[in-house]
Amino acid sequence: MEFEGASDFRLRVTLAVLMGRSVSIEDIHRHERSEGLRECESNFLDLVKKLSDSIEVELDDDRCGLSVHPGQLVGGALTHTCTTDRGLGYWLEMLLLLLPFCRNRSSVTLKGITNFDGDLSVDTIRSVSLPLLHFFGIDKEEVSLKVEKRGFVPNGDHSKGPGAGLSPGYGMLLTAETTSGAVLSCERWTHGKPTEPEEIGRETALSLLAEIGAGGCVDTSHQVLILCAMALCREDVSRIRLGPLTPRAVRCLRLLYTVLGVRFSLEEVVSNRKREQMEEGQGDMPMAIRKQKMESAAAQEAEQEEDGVPVRDVVVMATCRGAGYRNMSRKAI
């Protein structure tokens, strides 16, 4: 497989390793102020190498191109020190996809920034991301996340005492659970800058309300994880309702088709809020005419698609048949 650019670097490598397919990526951060592989990207490759056996990574002299020839995912007990330019969620998000398919049961200790505005925090991973895996056959007893210490930018804190790190900081994680058990989340953390607690609280609350109003069963930060899990699971039909797709989720859909051959069907869902907006002002209009107007509006919006992927702000029902990927290397106990 061949790709260009630095977009979705982690996901490209992760899917290639899972499928055992060699991948070449060119023009990584080419023509940017700092060309070539970033520290966090190089560090992520180091983590993948620790998890794998016989993997080969070839990096060009200018660090703008590389080739990865996967080996076998082995796993086991290991410790890895992450860079401080990204939060631990940068590494954990991909570990959630890799570890279930390692030959050995794994225990990974990561050292780095636990709460970083822009990456999923360890709290979100533990409270929201891990429970999502339970829908795909991973028991609660098989996966857990324990926070020994906390670290904020630039060097690592959260509290006093032995659990504190080297830098001060604070933040907030808010979750909302629906009556059907879906959990939505939003978080905000200080990013090495002085911020009033009231401002953090207000921003977090408004963002969570926006996630709820989007109408999806998962928040936007978990769209990629859930789509990947659906594509990798058993050869059965999986279905989920998502709010407006993020650009990252759209790229993920295309990547899953390229690497796994899994194609998603996306069908627009008219939310209750949108239905009310469409009916607003129609008064006593006959139901047949009202329905015709709604169908006409939906048909016009359906034309605004790119390669079959909606690019407008709509709620969609995403459906696919899993690739049936299995961990054949793990020994049965």
N, C-alpha and C positions, 0 to 999 in steps of 0.2 A: 504494500500500500504506500502511496505517496501523497503527501500533503504539503501545503505552503502556508507560511505565517505562524504566528504564535497562538492564535485563537484555539481554545480548547486543548491546550497542550497536554494537560493531565489526563483528560478523558481519552484522547487519541492513544496515548501510551497505555493507559489502563485497559482499554478494550483490546488493543493489540496483544497485550500480555495474556489476557484472559483467553483469547481465541488462538494464541500461539502463532500469530502472523507477524512477519517482519514489517516494520514501518520505517519510512524515511520522511523526515520533515525538513524542508528547506526554508530559507529566508526568515529565520526566527528573529523577530525584532530588527529586521534589516531596515536601514535608513532611519532608525530612531537615534535619539541622542546617545543612548548606551546600547550599542548593537550586541547581538548575541544572546546566549542563554542567561537568564536571570539567576541570581543566587538561589532563590526558592525553587526554581525549575530544576536546576542541577542537583539540589538537595533532595528533591522528590525522586529523581532518578536513582540517587544513592539508596533511598529507602526501598524502592522497587527491587534493586539489586540484592539487598539484604533479605528480601522475601523470596527471592528466586534462586534457582540452581541453574548454572550454565548459561545465564543471560549474557549477551554481549551488547555493549553500547559503544558506538563509534562516533566521536565528535570531531567536526571539522576544525581546522586550525583557527578560523575566525569565529568559532562558536555560534555560527549562524545556521548550521545544518548538522543533523545527526541521523544515525540509523540505529534502530533497536531490533535485536534478534532475540526474541523471548526464549527462555528455558522453561522450567517447570516451577510452578508456585509451590514452595515448600513451607513457608511460614515458620512457626516455632516461637521461642522466647527471644526477644531482642530489644535493645534500647537504641533510640535514635535521637540525636540532637538536631532540632529544626532551626532554620534561620529565623531571625527576628524581624524580617521585612514582611512577613505574613503571619496570620494567626494559625493555630494548630488545626483549625477547621479545613484549611487548605490541604493538609495531608489526610486528616481523618475522613473527609468526604469520600476520597478514593479508596481508603482502607475498608470502608463499609462494603465496597464492591469486590475488593480483592480477597479479604480474609476468609469469607465463606468458602472460597474455592482453593484454599491452600491444602496441601497434603496432610500437614500436622495441625493440630489445634494450636492456636497462636495466642501469645501474650505480648503485646507491644507497648513499650513505655516511651512516650514522646516528651521531650523537653523543649519548651518554647513559650510563645505568647498564647495564653489560654483565651483571652478576650480581646478581640481585635475588630474594630468597626470596619466591616467590608467582607469578613470571612465568618462562617458559622462559628459561634463560640462553643466551648466544650459543654456549656449548659444546654444550648439548643440541640447539640448532637445527642446528649443524654436524654433530654426530655421529649424531643420530637422526632429526630432522625432514627434512633434505634427502635422506637415503637413501630415505625413504618415497616421495618424489616419483618416484624411478626406476621404481617399479612402475606409474606412470601415463604412461610414455613420455617423461619428461624425462631426457635423457642426463646423465651425470656431468660432462661437459665443458661443459654449458650453464649450470650453476648452481654457485656456490661462495660461501663466506663466509670473509672474512679479518678477523682481529681485529688492528687496529693498536695499540690501547691498551685497557686495562681500567679500568672505573670501578665503585666500590662506593658505596652510599649513605653520606652524603647528597650528596656532590659528585663522586664519582667515585673506586681502587687495587687492586692485587693484588701487585705486585712492585716492586723497586727499579729505578732507572734510567729510561731514556726511555719504557719501556712502562708506567710507573706512572701512577696518576691522583692525585686529590686527597684521597681518604679511604682508610684502611686497611680490610682485610677479607680473608676467605678462605672456602673452602668445599670441597665435594666433589661430583663427578658419578660415579656408578657405572652401568655398563651390563652387560647380560647378553644374550648371543646364543644363540638356540636352534639346534638341529641343522638346522632348515629355513631359517635365515637371518633370523628375526625378531629385532629388537633391542628390549629393554625398558630403561628408564632410570629413575633417581631421583636427585635432587640436593638439597642443602641448602647454604645460604649464610648467613653472618652478616648480620644485618639492622641494622647500626649499633649492635649490642649486643655486649658481651664474652661470648664463648662458648668453652668448652673444646674443643679439637680432637677429643678423645676422644668428647665428646658429639655433635659433628657427625658423626663417623664411625659411631657406633653408630646414630644416627637414620637416616642414609642407608642403611646396610646393612639394617636392619630394614624400612625402607620398600621397598627393592628386593625383599626376600624376599616382602613382601606383594604386590607387583606380579606376581611370578612365580607365587605361589600363587593369584592371581585367575584365571589360566587364559587370558588374552587374548593375541593376537598383537601387540598394541601396548599400551603402558602407558596409564593413565587420562588422563594429560596430553595424549595424542595422539589420543584418540577423536574429537574434533571435527574435527581436520585430516583424518583418514582418511575420515570420513563425508562431508565436503565434497568431497574429491577423488573419491570414488566417485560422488557425485551429479553432478558436473560432467563426468566423463569420457565417452568415446564411448558410443554407444547399444548397450551390451553388458552382460552380467550380471557384476557384481562381487560378491565374497563375502569376508567376513572374520570371524574369531572374536574376540569381545570379551569381556572380563571384565565384572563388574557395571557397568552404565551409570551414569555420573555424572549429577547433575541437569543439568549444562550440556550433556551429550551428548543427553539426552532433549529438552531445549528445541531443540537443533540439529536433531534429527530432524523436529520439528514445523515448524521454520522452513524447512527444505529442502523440505518438502511445500508450504508456503504460497507460497514464492517460485519454486521450480523445478518444482513438481508431481511431485517424485520421492518415491515411497513405499517405505519399507524393509520387508522381511519379516524378522521376528525370530523365530528358532526356538531354543528352549532346547537346550543341549548338556550332557549329563551328563559332567562331568569325571571322571577316574580317581579323584581324591581324594574327590569326592562319592559316587561309586559304592562306594568302600571303606567310607565312613561309613554308607551305606544298608545295606550287606551285613553290617556289623559286628554281631555278636551273633546272627546268624541261623543260625550253625552248619551243621548238615547238612540244613537245610530244603530240600525239593525245589525244583529250579530253576524249575518252573512257578509255584509259590506265591511264590517269591522275586521272580520277574519281575512277577507280578501286584501285589505290594506296592509295588514300585518304580514301576510305571505309575500306581497309585492315588495315591501321594505326589506324583508329577509332575503329575497331573491336578488335585489340590487346589491346588498352587502356581500352576498356570496360571490359576486364577481371580483371583489377586492381580495384576491388570493395570490400567493406567490408559490409556484410549484406545489399547489395543493395544500399549502399551509396558510391558515388565516393570519393576516397581518393587522387586523383591526382589533379593537377591544371587545372581545366577545367571550362568552363562556362556551367551552367545547367539551364534548364527550370523546375522550381518546380511547381507542380500542385497538388491540393488537393480539396476535397469536405469538406466544413466547417461542424463543429459539430452542428451548429445551436443553440449555447448557447445564451440565452436571459436573459435580466434583468426583470424577472417576478415580482419582489418585488417593483419596482418603480411605484408609482401611476401616472396615466396619468393626465395631466393638461388640 
